[in-house]
Amino acid sequence: MEFPLEMHKASIIKKLELKPIDERLRAIKVAGNNTFMLSSRDVFLDMLTDSGTNATSNRQLAAMLTADEAYSGSESFFRLEAVLQKVFRKKFFLPAHQGRACEHILSRVLIKPGDIVPTNYHFTTTRAHIRLQGGDFLELFIDEAMKINSNHPFKGNIDIDKLKQAFKDHKGKIPFVRLEAGTNLIGGQPLSLENIRQTAELCRGHGVPLMMDASLLQDNLYFIKTREEAYKDKSILEICNEIADMIDIIYFSARKFGAARGGGICLSDERLAGQIRELIPLFEGFITYGGMSSMELEAIAVGAEETMDFDNISQGPRFIKFMVDELVKAGVPVVTPAGGLGVHLDARSFLPHVRPQEFQAASLASALYIISGIRGMERGTMAEDRNPDGAEHIANLELVRLAMPRRVFTISHLKFAIDRIIWLWQNKELIGGLKWHSEPKMLRFFFGELDTVSDWQERLVEKFEKEGYNTL
Ligand SMILES: *Cc1c(COP(=O)(O)O)cnc(C)c1O
C-alpha cells in the first residue's frame, strides 16, 4: 500500500460533529450558498483555508508561554527577528498583523498611479491593494499554468520571455517584480529555483527590485527539494537561504508560513525600511509587535524554524498527493500535478451543464457541503471583479479548493472526503447553478450571497437519502 505517513502524533484534539443532512441543507441556504458565511459549528471537515488553521506544535505552545508582552522592545520580537534573519538573511524585519497588511503597507510605499507589477500570478488581496494605490498587475504565467492537467513540475513559474518583453513595454513603470511562491490561485503550484534565479538576473539587469510573497513558501521548498534535481541533496534551510539571497523584499502571511498567525516584511534596503517603519505604528501597532500578540511572535519564531525541517513541511503536500491520486483513479477532474495548499476540483469539467455565469465552482462547493459537511472554497468567477462594462468576468479557472491545513487531518478524514466527492461525481447531473442574491462591489467571494436557480439541492438530498446513506 502506498500512503503518506505522519511524522507527528496528536496530543491535543478537537472534537468534531457531523450534522444531519437536512441541517446542512438549511445551513447552506442561510449562508447564501457561500461557504465563507457558514458557522464552523455546522462544518465537519473545514477545508476552507490553511490560513491560521494549521496545527500548533508542542514546541510552539511551550514558546508561547514564555512570551514577553511588552509594548516596545519585547524579547519575543527579538527572538523572532533572529530566526527570520537566519531563514531570510535580511537586515530588517518589520512586523504586520497578517499578509494583506504587509501588502497594504508595501503598496502604499511602492505603487504610484499607472504602475505595472509583473507577477507569475495574482492573489486576491495583493491585487486589491495594488489597485487601491492606482497600479495594476501584469500576469506572466507560463502557458502550462492554465492547463488543468499537466505533468509540468513547476506550473507556478513566471514566463521569462514575457518578463523580458514587459521590461521593454513598461519601461519606467515597473516598481518591482512580484513572485508568489506556491501560487495560491492556480492550485498551489510551485516555481523552480532556476526560474527564480533567471527572474532575479533580469531584475538586477534592469535595476528593478524583486519581491517574493512567501506565504506559501514552505510547500514550494518541499517541491524544489523533491522535483528539482540540482537541489535533492540540499537541506531546506540551504534552499531557503539560496532563494532569499536573490530576493530584495520578502513578505509573508504567518497564518500560513510558520503555522501561526501574523505576518511581516524582511528586507535589507535601509531607505525603504525607513519608509515602511513610519507606516507600521500608524496602521499596525508599535514596531516591535505590529498588531500581533507576543505569543504569536513566539509561535512564528518556532514555526519558522520548524518550517526548515523536511519532515514537518512534507505532511501537507503528501496528503494532498494521496487525495489527488485517489480522485484521478476515480476519474474525478482535479488539478494535476498535485500541488501544495490543497486539492483543487475542476468545477468547469465537473459541471459542464451549468453555465459559467451560474457559478460552477460555487455550485459545486455548496453541493459538496450538503453531501459531506466538508467546507471548501470557491476559487473562480465569484472571486473576480466585474468587467468595466458591468459584465461578469469569467475566471480563467473555475476551481473548488479543498485546503489541507497542515497536520490537522488524518487519512480516514481524507478517505471520507474522497468517498463523498466520488458520490457527487456519479450524481453530478443533479447539481444546478446559482445566481446573485446580494453582490458586494469588491472581494465578492467573502460576503456575496447566492440563490439556487431551481430546487436542485432538495433533489440532491432526496437521492442521497434514497441510496441508503444514513442521514449523515
Ligand atoms: C493568504 C495569502 C495572502 C494574505 O495573507 P493573510 O494573512 O490572509 O492576509 C497573501 N498572499 C498569499 C499567496 C496568500 O496565500
The ligand as an SDF file (V2000), in Angstrom:
LIG
                    3D

 15 15  0  0  0  0  0  0  0  0999 V2000
   -3.0960   34.1400    2.3680 C   0  0  0  0  0  0  0  0  0  0  0  0
   -2.2490   34.8290    1.4260 C   0  0  0  0  0  0  0  0  0  0  0  0
   -2.0590   36.2100    1.4940 C   0  0  0  0  0  0  0  0  0  0  0  0
   -2.7920   37.0700    2.5120 C   0  0  0  0  0  0  0  0  0  0  0  0
   -2.4450   36.7330    3.8010 O   0  0  0  0  0  0  0  0  0  0  0  0
   -3.4590   36.9750    5.0290 P   0  0  0  0  0  0  0  0  0  0  0  0
   -2.6390   36.6540    6.2290 O   0  0  0  0  0  0  0  0  0  0  0  0
   -4.6200   36.0770    4.8400 O   0  0  0  0  0  0  0  0  0  0  0  0
   -3.8510   38.4100    4.9700 O   0  0  0  0  0  0  0  0  0  0  0  0
   -1.2270   36.8000    0.5680 C   0  0  0  0  0  0  0  0  0  0  0  0
   -0.6150   36.0660   -0.3790 N   0  0  0  0  0  0  0  0  0  0  0  0
   -0.7730   34.7410   -0.4760 C   0  0  0  0  0  0  0  0  0  0  0  0
   -0.0610   33.9880   -1.5410 C   0  0  0  0  0  0  0  0  0  0  0  0
   -1.5920   34.0660    0.4080 C   0  0  0  0  0  0  0  0  0  0  0  0
   -1.7530   32.7400    0.2870 O   0  0  0  0  0  0  0  0  0  0  0  0
  1  2  1  0
  2  3  1  0
  2 14  2  0
  3  4  1  0
  3 10  2  0
  4  5  1  0
  5  6  1  0
  6  7  2  0
  6  8  1  0
  6  9  1  0
 10 11  1  0
 11 12  2  0
 12 13  1  0
 12 14  1  0
 14 15  1  0
M  END
$$$$
